[in-house]
Amino acid sequence: MAPIKPAVQKKRVEAACTVLSTLAEGRHAALGRLDDLSTVKGLFTRTYKQDQWDWFTVWEQLGFPESAVARRVSGALLHLYRCIRDSDAVEAEQAFGTLKKYDLPATLERYVSSTPYRPADHGFIYVLSTREAPTLLKIGYTDRDIATRAREINSSTGVVVPYGARGAWLVPRARHVEAEVHARLAEFRVRKDREFFLLEYREAAAIIDAYMKNL
């Protein structure tokens, strides 16, 4: 959820422009700028691995791609990088097809223009915690953006250490989904009238993921 330094963001936008040109004009547009493909690949990789300090900000900038889609785009970009490096035109065309199938041009155009995007009638299930108490998870929903919700929570009286996002899922009917998620985590709930659960994040995420696959 942390802001990205302007110089870093500028480099990422330039890399996205290179990938857009490559998708539109062919593999020759990437010659001399192959590292730009790796940079854009890294953006998608951090959204599904969620292991970098800026993963949530990047996920938002890319329009909240589903984990499976982000993984396939990341893999296709790596494949395209290797094809261009090795002058394999046939395989490169297949990589182009995969990236266009997942609407990468539209995603990167929104990224470059800083145009926010979210499907209609969708909200977020979020998991927040603090560094000091990483297993005390606040799990809820919001129809707005998670950064705003986190700021509201952190501004409440009694919150000494700020909460940060550990995980987030973009879903339809978020309030209904929240109730279902809470039901599946009931044994870990600290109090019935509070949205706090005591368990490892990895375990909570696995339970939530299992439910989300059936949506």
Secondary structure by P-SEA (a helix, b strand, c coil): cccccaaaaaaaaaaaaaaaaaaacccccccccaaaaaaaaaaaaaaaaccccaaaaaaaaaccccaaaaaaaaaaaaaaaaaaaaccaaaaaaaaaaaaaaaaaaaaaaaaacbbbbcccccccbbbbccccccccccccccccaaaaaaaaaacccccbbbbbcccccccaaaaaaaaaaaaacccccccccccccccaaaaaaaaaaaaaac
